[in-house]
Amino acid sequence: MRTHTRAAFAAASALALALTAACATDDGDTATASTGTETTTVTFNDGWAKATDTDMSGVFGTIHNPGDTELHLTGVDSDLGGSTELHETVPGASGMLMQEREEGFIIPAGGDLVLEPGGNHIMLMELDKPITTGQQITLTLEFDGAEQDITVSARDFKGGEEEYVGGGHGGMDHGETTGGMNHDG
């Protein structure tokens, strides 16, 4: 019963959430969120995307919620086209597997959601063009009933020599190599 009450409260709070872009610095994008009479600053710190010449890449950084109410990140969209998903890494029969996290992520009040290679992350898929080092990418973070635009910069990242293989995404196992992503298709 408590879970249902908590979920209903979170959903109602999130529906009242009105995010508007405020400012950006090298350390993160900032937005103002209003829930009733409360105003919260949500930040995306040290955000970056992996430069790639393949049709897949990841976005990483830390989303900080200093407010008194948890936030539910339900999805993400990008200005690159293709498709974008929230991903998690979980143990599988043949090692660590990456998969879509359809229910999204809860960012606790006063807490962080860490997005990192080999862990939770934003996945950019079916890209028509390469992502080049230094390229600025706009993402729209989607919360229950509200959105926030953030901008990240692409950088070279060799850790684990991620390998993205395969065409379609549906039903693929996402195997993990040490320190990186391996999308087998």
Secondary structure, 3 states (H helix, E strand, C coil): CHHHHHHHHHHHHHHCCEEEEEEECCCEEEEEEEECCEEEEEEEEEEEEECECCCCEEEEEEEEECCCCCEEEEEEEECCCCEEEEEEEEEECCEEEEEECCCCEEECCCEEEEECCCCCEEEEECCCCCECCCCEEEEEEEECCEEEEEEEEEECCCHHHCEECCCCCCCCCEEEECCEEEECC
